[in-house]
């Protein structure tokens, strides 16, 4: 039988057995699930209930589905069984370490135990205090175990912004320290090539076209490296729009939607007006418009600049909003299926496999 004949039969079988089902589950901007992989939402049931109120408000006001939030802590996770029971998996949790100066907090065995309890990954923060060395050999057993058990490095924050945009007094004021920490993190990636990473804030390489080129180098060199978009839209006005849009399309498989929800740097000016989590619909609206439309909008920590939205293609948005998270993090694909986002055929291919 000819190769062409096999191909024709394959298409016919696809149409008969599931092509229609897949077509029925094609997403629009209104129906696709969005997953915020970078939030800090606290661990009280009152606060988590407020997150669900925010989800409902986004649905009603923006006609968008914020399907899932991943909390990166500082707080200890709540009871994981109760968390799943109350929210059907719409709120997921990571363990975290924000004080790594004396070494990473969790032992390799503790990481394994937390993974069995259902956490999504491990968030750590080597990007604040000078002198912190993320590439110290003492940290290798932790990274070794993460590689072994497939625990995701969930939005680790490396270095802090250094440049003319967005500088705060506690952020590094000199480029030498910024790049020392960037290179220390690269040493970790070199030594642990199987470590799956979703770096926070585009690795903070988002302040110029030259930095974006360096991020291209990092993504090309380290195939298990990914980045989230938390906070960065207030700085990306400094990058050429055409260059940024081309980057987002080229690396659509490596970029995840995240906001820094509950951080005062989520969208600073709007956070002042809407401090409660349940009222943060305008912050999400700005993120959606930045990714989905070509509208001109305010940017900068005090809205002192302008930028134009990227108007990304629908298939790129699907990857950024949920497909990449489905591929990278545990539980997400099964949870979305249980929540009814996919038909039988679509669910098998939902992560782009």
C-alpha positions as CSV (number, residue, x, y, z in Angstrom):
1,X,0.0,0.0,0.0
2,X,1.4,3.4,-1.0
3,X,2.4,6.0,1.6
4,X,-0.2,8.3,0.1
5,X,-2.9,5.7,0.6
6,X,-1.9,5.2,4.2
7,X,-2.1,8.9,4.8
8,X,-5.5,9.1,3.3
9,X,-6.8,6.3,5.5
10,X,-5.2,8.0,8.5
11,X,-7.1,11.2,7.8
12,X,-10.3,9.3,7.4
13,X,-9.8,7.4,10.6
14,X,-9.0,10.6,12.4
15,X,-12.2,12.2,11.2
16,X,-14.3,9.1,12.1
17,X,-12.8,8.5,15.5
18,X,-12.3,11.9,16.9
19,X,-11.6,14.7,14.5
20,X,-15.0,16.2,15.1
21,X,-14.5,16.0,18.9
22,X,-11.3,17.8,18.6
23,X,-12.9,20.5,16.4
24,X,-15.6,21.0,19.0
25,X,-13.0,21.7,21.7
26,X,-11.2,24.4,19.8
27,X,-10.6,27.3,22.2
28,X,-11.5,31.0,21.8
29,X,-10.2,33.8,23.9
30,X,-13.3,33.4,26.0
31,X,-13.2,29.7,26.5
32,X,-9.5,28.8,26.8
33,X,-8.3,28.2,30.3
34,X,-5.7,30.6,31.6
35,X,-3.2,29.4,34.3
36,X,-1.4,32.0,36.5
37,X,1.8,30.1,37.4
38,X,3.2,32.9,39.6
39,X,1.1,34.1,42.5
40,X,1.6,34.8,46.2
41,X,-1.9,34.5,47.6
42,X,-1.5,33.5,51.2
43,X,-2.7,30.3,52.9
44,X,-5.8,31.2,54.9
45,X,-9.1,29.9,53.7
46,X,-10.5,33.4,53.7
47,X,-7.8,34.6,51.3
48,X,-8.2,31.6,49.0
49,X,-11.9,32.1,48.9
50,X,-11.2,35.6,47.8
51,X,-9.1,34.3,44.9
52,X,-12.2,32.3,43.8
53,X,-14.2,35.5,44.0
54,X,-11.6,37.1,41.7
55,X,-11.9,34.3,39.3
56,X,-15.7,34.8,39.1
57,X,-15.2,38.5,38.6
58,X,-12.8,38.0,35.7
59,X,-15.2,35.7,34.1
60,X,-18.1,38.1,34.4
61,X,-16.2,41.4,33.6
62,X,-13.6,40.3,31.1
63,X,-15.2,37.1,29.7
64,X,-12.0,35.2,30.4
65,X,-11.5,32.0,32.3
66,X,-8.7,32.2,34.9
67,X,-8.8,28.4,35.4
68,X,-6.0,27.9,37.9
69,X,-3.6,29.8,40.2
70,X,-0.3,28.4,41.4
71,X,0.8,29.9,44.7
72,X,4.6,30.2,45.3
73,X,4.2,30.8,49.0
74,X,6.1,32.4,51.4
75,X,3.5,30.8,53.6
76,X,3.4,27.1,54.4
77,X,0.9,25.2,52.2
78,X,-2.5,24.6,53.7
79,X,-3.9,21.1,54.1
80,X,-3.4,19.7,50.6
81,X,-6.3,17.3,50.7
82,X,-8.7,20.1,51.9
83,X,-7.2,22.4,49.3
84,X,-8.1,20.0,46.5
85,X,-11.5,19.3,48.0
86,X,-12.5,23.0,48.3
87,X,-11.3,24.3,45.0
88,X,-11.2,21.2,42.7
89,X,-7.6,21.8,41.8
90,X,-8.1,25.4,40.8
91,X,-5.5,26.5,43.4
92,X,-2.2,24.6,43.4
93,X,0.8,25.1,45.7
94,X,4.6,25.2,45.7
95,X,6.9,25.0,48.6
96,X,9.3,27.9,48.8
97,X,12.5,29.2,50.3
98,X,13.0,33.0,50.4
99,X,16.0,32.9,52.8
100,X,18.7,30.8,51.1
101,X,21.7,32.6,52.4
102,X,22.6,29.7,54.7
103,X,21.8,27.1,52.1
104,X,18.6,25.8,50.5
105,X,15.9,25.1,53.1
106,X,14.6,21.6,52.2
107,X,16.6,18.4,52.3
108,X,16.4,16.0,49.3
109,X,14.2,13.7,51.4
110,X,11.9,16.5,52.3
111,X,11.5,17.4,48.7
112,X,10.4,13.9,47.9
113,X,7.9,14.0,50.8
114,X,6.4,17.3,49.7
115,X,6.1,16.0,46.1
116,X,4.1,13.0,47.4
117,X,1.8,15.4,49.2
118,X,1.0,17.0,45.9
119,X,3.0,20.2,45.6
120,X,3.7,21.5,42.1
121,X,7.4,22.5,42.6
122,X,10.0,24.3,44.6
123,X,10.3,28.1,44.5
124,X,13.6,29.6,45.8
125,X,14.9,33.2,45.8
126,X,18.6,33.7,45.3
127,X,18.1,37.2,43.9
128,X,18.0,39.6,46.8
129,X,21.0,39.6,49.2
130,X,24.5,40.2,47.8
131,X,26.8,37.3,48.5
132,X,24.2,34.6,48.1
133,X,25.8,31.9,45.9
134,X,23.2,29.7,44.3
135,X,25.9,27.6,42.6
136,X,27.6,26.5,45.8
137,X,28.4,22.8,45.8
138,X,26.4,22.4,49.0
139,X,23.3,23.0,47.0
140,X,24.0,20.3,44.5
141,X,22.2,17.5,46.4
142,X,19.0,19.4,46.3
143,X,19.2,20.0,42.6
144,X,20.3,16.4,42.1
145,X,17.1,15.2,43.8
146,X,14.9,17.6,41.9
147,X,16.3,16.2,38.7
148,X,15.8,12.6,39.9
149,X,12.1,13.1,40.9
150,X,11.2,15.6,38.3
151,X,10.4,18.4,40.7
152,X,10.0,21.7,38.8
153,X,12.0,24.7,39.9
154,X,8.9,26.9,40.0
155,X,9.6,30.5,39.2
156,X,13.0,30.9,41.0
157,X,13.9,34.5,41.2
158,X,17.4,35.1,40.0
159,X,19.2,38.5,40.4
160,X,17.3,41.7,40.5
161,X,16.7,44.4,37.9
162,X,19.7,46.6,37.2
163,X,19.5,49.4,34.8
164,X,17.7,52.7,34.2
165,X,14.2,51.2,34.5
166,X,12.4,50.1,37.6
167,X,15.3,50.5,40.1
168,X,14.4,50.3,43.7
169,X,16.9,51.0,46.5
170,X,17.1,47.3,47.5
171,X,17.6,46.2,43.9
172,X,21.1,45.9,42.7
173,X,22.4,49.3,41.6
174,X,25.5,48.0,39.8
175,X,25.6,45.6,36.8
176,X,28.5,43.5,38.2
177,X,26.4,42.0,40.9
178,X,23.4,41.5,38.6
179,X,25.6,39.5,36.1
180,X,27.4,37.6,38.8
181,X,24.1,36.2,39.9
182,X,23.0,35.5,36.4
183,X,26.2,33.6,35.7
184,X,26.0,31.7,39.0
185,X,22.5,30.5,38.0
186,X,23.8,29.5,34.6
187,X,26.5,27.4,36.4
188,X,23.6,25.5,38.1
189,X,21.9,24.9,34.7
190,X,25.2,23.6,33.2
191,X,25.7,21.2,36.1
192,X,22.0,20.0,36.2
193,X,20.8,19.8,32.6
194,X,17.8,17.7,33.5
195,X,16.5,20.3,36.0
196,X,13.2,21.7,34.6
197,X,13.0,25.4,35.4
198,X,10.4,28.1,34.9
199,X,12.4,31.2,35.8
200,X,10.5,34.2,37.2
201,X,10.2,37.5,35.5
202,X,11.8,36.4,32.2
203,X,15.0,36.0,34.1
204,X,14.9,39.8,34.4
205,X,16.4,39.9,30.9
206,X,13.7,42.2,29.7
207,X,15.1,45.8,29.9
208,X,16.6,46.2,26.5
209,X,16.8,44.5,23.1
210,X,20.3,43.4,24.1
211,X,19.1,41.7,27.2
212,X,16.4,40.0,25.2
213,X,19.1,38.6,22.9
214,X,20.9,37.2,26.0
215,X,17.6,35.5,27.0
216,X,17.5,34.0,23.5
217,X,21.0,32.6,24.1
218,X,19.8,31.1,27.4
219,X,16.7,29.5,26.0
220,X,18.7,28.1,23.0
221,X,21.4,26.7,25.3
222,X,19.3,25.2,28.0
223,X,16.3,23.2,26.6
224,X,14.7,22.7,30.1
225,X,14.7,26.4,30.8
226,X,11.4,28.3,30.6
227,X,10.3,31.7,31.8
228,X,7.2,33.3,33.2
229,X,5.9,36.8,32.5
230,X,5.2,37.9,36.1
231,X,5.6,41.7,36.6
232,X,7.6,42.3,33.4
233,X,4.9,44.1,31.4
234,X,5.7,47.2,33.4
235,X,9.2,47.2,32.0
236,X,8.9,45.8,28.5
237,X,8.3,49.2,27.0
238,X,12.1,49.4,26.9
239,X,12.3,46.6,24.3
240,X,11.4,47.2,20.7
241,X,7.9,46.0,20.0
242,X,8.6,44.1,16.8
243,X,11.6,42.4,18.4
244,X,9.6,41.5,21.5
245,X,6.7,40.1,19.5
246,X,9.0,38.0,17.3
247,X,10.6,36.7,20.5
248,X,7.3,35.7,22.0
249,X,6.3,33.9,18.8
250,X,9.6,32.2,18.4
251,X,9.8,31.0,22.0
252,X,6.1,30.4,22.5
253,X,6.8,26.9,23.8
254,X,9.0,28.3,26.6
255,X,6.9,31.2,28.0
256,X,4.2,30.9,30.7
257,X,1.6,33.3,31.9
258,X,2.2,34.7,35.4
259,X,1.4,37.9,37.1
260,X,2.9,38.1,40.7
261,X,-0.7,38.4,42.0
262,X,-0.8,39.8,45.6
263,X,2.7,41.3,45.2
264,X,2.7,45.1,45.3
265,X,4.6,44.9,42.0
266,X,1.8,43.0,40.1
267,X,0.7,46.3,38.5
268,X,1.9,49.0,41.0
269,X,-0.4,51.9,40.2
270,X,-3.5,49.7,40.0
271,X,-2.5,47.8,43.1
272,X,-2.8,51.1,45.0
273,X,-6.3,51.6,43.7
274,X,-7.4,47.9,44.2
275,X,-5.5,46.4,47.1
276,X,-7.8,43.5,47.7
277,X,-7.3,40.3,45.7
278,X,-10.9,40.0,44.7
279,X,-10.8,43.5,43.1
280,X,-7.7,43.0,40.9
281,X,-9.6,42.5,37.7
282,X,-8.1,45.6,36.1
283,X,-4.6,44.2,36.6
284,X,-5.5,41.0,34.8
285,X,-7.2,43.1,32.1
286,X,-4.0,44.9,31.4
287,X,-2.1,41.6,31.1
288,X,-4.7,40.2,28.7
289,X,-4.7,43.4,26.6
290,X,-0.9,43.4,26.4
291,X,-0.8,39.8,25.1
292,X,-4.0,39.8,23.0
293,X,-4.5,43.2,21.5
294,X,-2.5,46.0,19.8
295,X,-3.9,48.7,22.2
296,X,-1.6,51.4,23.5
297,X,-1.4,51.2,27.3
298,X,0.5,52.7,30.2
299,X,3.8,51.1,31.3
300,X,6.4,51.7,33.9
301,X,6.2,51.5,37.7
302,X,4.4,54.8,37.8
303,X,2.8,54.5,34.3
304,X,5.3,57.0,33.0
305,X,5.8,55.2,29.7
306,X,3.6,53.8,26.9
307,X,3.7,50.5,25.1
308,X,1.5,48.8,22.5
309,X,0.1,45.3,23.0
310,X,1.5,42.4,21.1
311,X,-1.6,41.0,19.5
312,X,-0.2,37.5,19.6
313,X,-1.7,34.7,17.4
314,X,-4.3,32.4,19.1
315,X,-2.0,29.3,19.0
316,X,0.7,31.3,20.7
317,X,-1.7,32.5,23.4
318,X,-2.8,28.9,24.0
319,X,0.8,27.9,24.7
320,X,1.5,30.8,27.0
321,X,-1.8,30.6,28.9
322,X,-2.1,26.9,29.5
323,X,-0.4,24.4,27.2
324,X,3.1,25.0,28.4
325,X,2.0,24.7,32.0
326,X,0.2,21.4,31.2
327,X,3.4,20.0,29.8
328,X,5.7,21.2,32.5
329,X,3.9,20.9,35.9
330,X,2.3,17.9,37.4
331,X,-1.4,17.6,38.0
332,X,-2.5,20.3,35.6
333,X,-3.4,18.2,32.6
334,X,-5.5,15.8,34.7
335,X,-7.1,18.6,36.7
336,X,-8.2,20.5,33.5
337,X,-9.6,17.3,32.1
338,X,-11.5,16.6,35.3
339,X,-12.8,20.2,35.2
340,X,-14.2,19.5,31.7
341,X,-12.0,21.6,29.5
342,X,-11.2,18.9,27.1
343,X,-13.0,16.2,25.1
344,X,-11.7,12.7,25.0
345,X,-9.5,13.2,21.9
346,X,-8.3,16.7,22.8
347,X,-7.2,15.7,26.3
348,X,-4.6,13.3,24.9
349,X,-3.0,16.0,22.8
350,X,-3.8,19.0,25.0
351,X,-0.2,19.6,26.0
352,X,1.0,19.5,22.4
353,X,2.4,16.0,22.6
